[in-house]
């Protein structure tokens, strides 16, 4: 008889999704600034490449965390925002942000750079 593998912790999938490079920053931008067009998100996330932003937004859209709307204009106007699922993360992001600010003020990240 083959032994069944234990089910992974449900949080593992969520953490894998949101801890990808730039992902938390993108979610924070959408949570703080509301629905934004692609170019505006890119400006609000300094240092991110167009390719990486596109990849992360597609991943978050596929997971149902962000929605995407494309207006049939020339050039196309693409807007992104948080879905109800994405909005559920708002409280978690706010809590983590508060902890990060407090730890930063205490010098916890001084040696990490």
Secondary structure, DSSP 8 states (H G I E B T S, - for coil): ---------HHHHHHHHHTSTTHHHHHHHHHHH-SEEHHHHHHHSTT--HHHHHHHHHHHHHTTSEEEEEE--SS-EEEEEE-HHHHHTHHHHHHHHHHHHHHHHTTTTGGG-
